[in-house]
Amino acid sequence: MDTPIAGDRPDTALPEAAVTTTKAHRVIVAASIGNALEWFDIMVYAFFAGTIAKLFFPAADDTVSLLLVFGTFGVTYVVRPLGAVVLGRYADRAGRKAALMVSIRIMMLGTFLIAVMPTYPTIGIAAPIAILLSRLLQGFSAGGEFGSATALLAEHSPRMRGFMASWQFASQGVATLLAAGFGTLLTSTLSDAQLESWGWRIPFAFGLLIGPIGFYIRRYLDDAPEFARSARQEPERSPVGEVLRDHKSSVLLSIGAIAVSTALTYLIAYIPNFAVKQLHLPASTGFAAAMVTGAVLTVVTPLIGYLSDRVGRIRVMSVFAVLILLLLLPAFGYLVAHPGFGVILGVMFLVGLLKAGYFGPLPALMSELFPVTSRATGVALSYNLGVMLFGGTTPLVIVWLIDATGNDLAPTWYLSGLAVLSLTTVLLARRRLRAVGAATDE
């Protein structure tokens, strides 16, 4: 049975230390840049899945080749919970900064290996195996990155947890915008032969430039006073044992809450392939649509996070979960019936708004479900289990559903089911937080 969680509500937490605007900006950039690098690589891999399939996973059938690419994409998420436990535990014991310095090093190594990897015609079966190993490294790193960075953001300004922690997801919007920008530029200026020969490597090479910048910024970052006090009071705590023993229901609630959000993320990642294969539109059109979504996520997510500090996380998330359930199917139905540049841009603008509205408050809600002593571990473990179950598998599910049913709208049925799951979970989280005195909406 779970023990009560204290101090979940920002304005009933420990007294907040003064956080200057300059310091807040530095914390946001330092904590978010690793997540941006992670999602940039994820989006580039997904956006260029068709090209990577030909170069590293050749097969007689294009669908089989694409399934192999997304299968590798999904398998790497199996290692993320391991990274969450190892690096999350390290963050709860040695500090958020220490864990973030380790995770960005590992992430840079995985990106470097993909950027320079020879293709299947050059080294044979070693090529797809090496890609898988590179993605496993990135998955392990990402597993600990989210929990450590979210805890850092949430703890630096407890009264503005929604706004501060929302930048963790806003950085995904920046990554989507950059990755889609590369996709639009490369597919509209390079021939297929040039893209397959060297063009697809350019975004990964760019990703390598982000890592050293993030590493440099993080060197001069301090852990939040809230964590420092906790570390002094309980230096020998066991974060993993605490989460598994005392906060199992918080883990389950966090997993359910993130289900529809993470699935929408990977739907966005699949859109360039969907535009080409199902809508028969130019690849650049799909990338342009993803750019629109990335721009919306970057701008709107922090605004929604700020709103959640004023009116409550659960109230905001519940409204947008219902809107996802009601609007996603008809929006994609119209897109499939009337494919075109303007239509796909409009639909993906709507998807960006719906996603930003739901996941803007989500990192803060997850952090409030766990005490500071095991926050990084709890958030990292639940987030990565949720992404493993409902996120990394989404492109694979989409490809399989469309192929099995012959219906281009089949993926929206899956997403509607996840919207129901997340809405139910969020409402249960309200009861959970009220039961322990957090009263997030009061």
N, C-alpha and C positions, 0 to 999 in steps of 0.2 A: 504494500500500500504506500502511495506517495506521501511524502512529508510536505507540510505547508511551505509555500514559497513566500518569502517576505520581500517587500520593497519593489513589487512589479510595476507599480504606478509611478511614472516619472516624478510627479509633484509630491509623492509621499516617500520618495527614496531618500538616501543620505543627502545632506546638504550639498548643493552643487558648488563646485569650485568655479571661480571666475574663469571664463573661457573667452579670450579676446578673439576678434574677427580674424586676425592674422593666424592665430594658433588654430582656430577652427578650420580655416582653409587648408593649413598644412596637414592637419589630421585627416581631413577628407581626401586630399590628394594622395597622401601616403597609404591610407587604408584601401582606397579604391583602385589604385593603379595596377595592383597585382590582379584584382578581379577583372579589370578591363583587359589586361593581357591574356588572361585565361579565356575570356569570352571572345576576344578577337580571334584567337586560334581556333576555338570551337566553331565560330561562325564561318571562318575562312574554309575550314575543313568541310563543313556541311554545304556551303555555297558552291564549292568546287568539287563536290562529290562525284559528279558525272565525269570530270576530267581525271580525278584520282582513281576512279573505278577502272578507266581504260589503262592507266599507267601502272597501277599496282595490283589490281584484282581483275585481270582480264578473264572473260567468260564468253561462251557462245551466245548467251542470252543477256541483253542489256539489263533486264530486271534482276536477274541473278547477280550480275556484277554489282549493281547498285545495292542490292540486299547485303552483299558481302562487305561493301564499304560501310553501310550503316550498322551492320552487325558488329564490325570492329569498333565503330563509333560507340555502340551501346555497351559492348563488353568492357570497355575501359572504365565504365561507371561502377563496375563491380569492385574495383580497387579503391574507389573514393571513400567508402566507409572506413577502410583501413587507414587511409591518410587522415581521416577525421579523428580517429581514435588516437593515432600516434602523435600527430601535430597538434590536435586539440588538447590532449593531455599535457604536451610540452608548453602550450600557450597558457594553460591554467596553472602551471607550476613555475615555469621560467619567465613568463611574461608574454604579452601579445606581440611586442616588438621582436623578440627573439624568434618566435615561431614564424612571423612574417618574413624575416630575413632568410630563413631556411627555405620556405615555400617558394619564394621568387627565384632562388638559385636553381631549384629542381625544375621549375617551370621553364626557365630559360634553356636548360639543357634539352628538355623534350622538344621545344620549338626549334632549336638548332639542328637536332637530328632529322626532323621532318624537312627542314629547308634544304639540307644537303643530300638527302637520301637518294641513291641511284634507283631507277625504276625496274620493273619486272623484266623487260627485255635485256637489261644490263646484268643483273645479278640473280635473276630467277626468283625462286621461292623465298629467298632471303629478304626480298623487298617488302612483301606484305607482312612478314614476321617482324621486320625492323620497324615498320610503321606502327604495328600493334604495340611493340615495346615502348616506342616513343610516346604513344597515346597513354600507355599505362603510367609512365612517369608523370605526364601532365595530369592524369586523373588523381594520382596519389597527392601531388602538390595541391591541386584544387580542393581536394578533400579537407585539408587543414586550413586553407586560405580563407574560406568564407567565414568559418566560425571565429577565427582569430580577428579578422578585419571587422566583422560585425560587432563583436564584443568591444573592440577598441573604439569604434564610432559611438556605440550606445553609451559607453561609460564616460566618455569625455564630456558629455553634456546631457545628464540624465533628464533634465526638464525639456530637452528638445530631441529626445531619442528618435521620434518618428522622422524628423527632418534629417538628422545626422545619419542614422542607419539607412535611410532611403537612398543615399548616395552609393551604397553598395550595389543596388540594383540600377540606379541611374547610370552607373559606369557600364552596365551591360548595354544600355542604349547607345553610349558613345562607341563601344566596341562594335555593335551592329552597324552603326552609321559608317564607321571607318571601313569595316569589312565589305559592306555593300558598296561603298564608294569605290574600293579597289575592284570589286566585281564588275560594276558598271563601266569603269574606265577600261579595264582589260578586255572585257568581252566586246566592247564597242570599237576598240582601236586595234586589237590583235586578231590575226587569223586563227582558225582552229589549230593549225599546225604550230604556230608560234606560242599559243596558249599552252598546248600540251608539251612543247619542247622546253620552255623556260618561264613563260608568263605566270603560271600558277605558283611558282616559287617566290615571286616578288612580295606578296603579302606576308608570307612567313618570314622573309628576310627583314621586312619592316617591323614585324613583331619583336625581332631580336633587339631592335633599338629601344623599345619601350622598357625592357627588363633592366638594363643598367641605370636608366633614369629613376625607376622605382626603387632600385636598390640604394642609390645615392640618397634619395629623399628619406627613406626609412631609417637610414643610419642615424639621423638627427631627430628621431621621434622618441617621445617618452610615453610610458604607460600611464593610463589615467589614475588619478588619486584613489578612485573607488577600488581598483584592482590592487594598488599598492597597500592600502589598508588591510584588505582581505589577506594578502600574501603574508603580511606581518603577523596577523592574528592566527592564521592556520597554515604554517609553512609546510607541514607534512601531510596535507590532505591528499586524497586519492580521487581525482575528478571522474575517472571512468567508473570506478566503483560507486561513487555517489550518484551518477546519472542512472546507471543500471539498477541500483538498489532503490533509490528514492524518487526518481523522476521519470519513470517509464511512461506514465500517461502524458506527460509533457512532450516526450519524444513522439508518441503516437499522434497527438494533436498537431504538432508541427509538421509531421509527414503529410497528414491529411490536408492541412491548410495550404501546403505548397504544391499540391498535386496539379491543380489546373494552371497555376502560374508557370510552373516549369514546363508543362506540356505546351502552353502557348509560346514559350520561348523557342522551343524546337520546331513548332509549326512555322514560326517566322524564319527559322534557319532553312526550312525545306521549301519555302516559297519560290526561290529561283528555279528549283527543279520542277515544282508543281506548274509553274508558268510555262515551262518548255514542254514537259511531257503530257500534261493534262489539258492545258489551255492553248497550246501551240502558239505561244507568244515568243518574241525574241528573248534571249537570256538577259539582255540588258534591261528589259522591262521588269523582270522579276527582281533584279538587283535594285532598280530604282524604287520599286515598291518597298523593299526591305529598308532602303535608306529613309524613306518617309517614316516607317515605323520606328527606326532608330532615333530619328530626330524627335519624335513625339515622346518616346521613353526618356530621352535625356532631359527634356524641358519639363515635362509634366510630373514625372515621378517625385522629384523633391518637393514640388508644390503640394502633391497629395500627402507626402510624408509630413509636411508642415501642418496641413489640415487635420491629420490624424492626431497631432499633438493638441489640437483645440477641441475636436468633437469626439475623439475616441477611435481607436484602430478598428474595432469590430464593427462599429456602425458603418464606417466607410467601406470596409472589405465586404460586408454583407450585401450592400447596395450593388457593388460592382460584380460580385459573383452572380447575382440575379440577372444583371444586364448581360453578362457573358452567356448565361443560359438562354436568354430570350433572343439575343441579337446575332449570335455567331452563325447559326444554321441559315437563317434567311439571307444574311450578308453574303455568305459563300454560295448559297443557291443562286443569288442574282449574278455573282461573278462567273459561275460556271455557265449560266444561261446567256450572259452577255459579256464574254471576255473582251477586254480592251485595256489600253493604257490608262485611261482616266478611271475606269471602274476598279482596276486592281489597286491603283493608288488610293482611291477612296476607301476601299475595303480595308487595306492595311493601315490607313490612318485610323480607322475605327478600332481595329485590333490593338493598335498602339495605345489608344485612349483607355480601352477596357483593361488592358494588361497593366498599364501604369496605375490606374485607379485601384486595382486589386493588390498589386504587389508593392506599391509605395509604402504602406504601413507594415508589410509583412516582416521585414527584418527586426523592427522594433518589437512587434508582438512576440516573435520567437525569443528574442533576448529577455523579454519580461516573464517568459515561462520558466526561466532557469535562474538560480541564484548566481551571484558573481563568482563563487568558489568553483563552479563547474560550468559556467556559461559558455565558454569557447568550445568545450567538449560537447555539451548538450546541443548547442546550435549546429555545430559542424556535423555531428553524427546524424541528427534528425534531418538536416538539410540534404546531406548526401545520400541518405537512404531514400528520401523522397525523390531526389533527382535520378537515382539509380532505377527506382521502380516506375516513375511516371515521366521522366524527362529524356534521358539518354535513349530510351527505347522508343520514343514517339516517332522519329523519322522511320524507323523500321516498321512500326505498327501502321503508319500512314501508307507506306509502299505496299505492305501486305494486304491491308484492307481494300485499297483501290484495286489491286490485282485480283484478290479473291472475290470481290463483289461486283467489280466492273462499274462501280458507282463512285464518281469523283467526289461526292459529298460524304462518303463513308467516314472520313476522319473527323468530321464535325459531330458525328454520333458519339464517338469516343470522348471528344472534348466536352460535350454536353454532360456525359456521365461523370466526368471528373469535376465539372462545375458543381454538380449536385453533391458529390463527396466533399469538396472543399467548403461549400456553404454550410453543410451539416457540421463539419468539423469546427468551423469558425464560431458557430452558435454554441457548440459544446465548450469551446475555449472561453467564451463569455462566462459560462457557468463555472468553469474551472478557476478563472481569475477572481470572480466574485466570491467563490467559496473560500479562497485563501486571503481575501481582504484587499485584493488589488483594485477591484472596481474600475476597470479600464474605461468604462463608458460613463462613469458617474462624475 
